[in-house]
């Protein structure tokens, strides 16, 4: 979001994905039952980033200005300052926090771009344990969000089953990393791939 021309090209699409994830992560902080970093600003941040993610469906000047403001506010949060900007209206349900499209794009990035190559061999596993753990936790979190009330198809038994399978496999990767078991991690990644493929056959399009 540094240059309007880059944003108007394909930058707004990437911005939408990242702002959607920001909104989801602040939504998790908001619902967490203990006092953690950014708890005080989590609801406001969730709603602001959700609004900006929605605006970033297009590369307009308005969307660019909104995205640039969020970038500055994120820097303020990281430096220890609070949020000054007010969200326009409370975001009540998870389908308003993150759209399914950017959520699925983030899942695909973790599955195909990280989990699969990092479990392709024992050497890859050993070299990427920290990132593998992180990506598995992200997949588990996003799988849980897919099941939240209000999310598209969350009340469909078959669809929910795919999300639950994906979450279970992601948590198995977490356990495998902690036990330094590359074979178990690879098997769990395979289960995530199967769940994704089977789900897309019935629900994509």
C-alpha positions, 0 to 999 in steps of 0.5 A: 500500500505504499504506491497507488499504482502498485495498489491499483494493479494487483496490490489491492488483492494481496491487501485484501487477503492480509487485512482479512487475516488481520481482522480474523486474528484480532477477532480471536484476541477479542474472544479470548478469555484472558488478557493478552496483547492488544486485547483492549483494541481488539474489537475496534481493530477487528472491525476496522480491518474487516471494513478495509478488507471489504473495501479492497475488493477493488483498487479504487482511490478510496480503498487505497486511502483506507488501506494506507490508514490501516497500515499506519494504525498497525504500525502504531499498535506494534509500537505500543500506541492505541487505536484512535480511529473508530470503526463505523459499526460493530461487526457482530458475526464471523462472516463479517470478520472474514470472507470465505474467499480470502480465508480459502486463499490463505489456507491454500497458501499454507497447504501448498506453499508451506506444509507440502514442501516442508514435509516432502523430506526429512531434511525439509522437515528439519530445516523448517520446523518453526515455520511448519508449526506456525502454518499448521496453527494457522490452518487449525485456526482457519478451520475453526473459523469456517465452523463459526456461526454465520460462515457460509455453509457452516451449518452443512454437515458434510462441509463442517466435516471437511473443516473438522478433518482439516483442523484435526490434521493440522493439530496432528502436525503440531504434535508431530513437530513437537515430537520431531516426527516427520513421517506423522507430519507428512501423513497429516499434511496428506489428510489436509490435502484430501479434505481440501480436494474432496471439499472443492469437488462439492462446494467450489464454483 
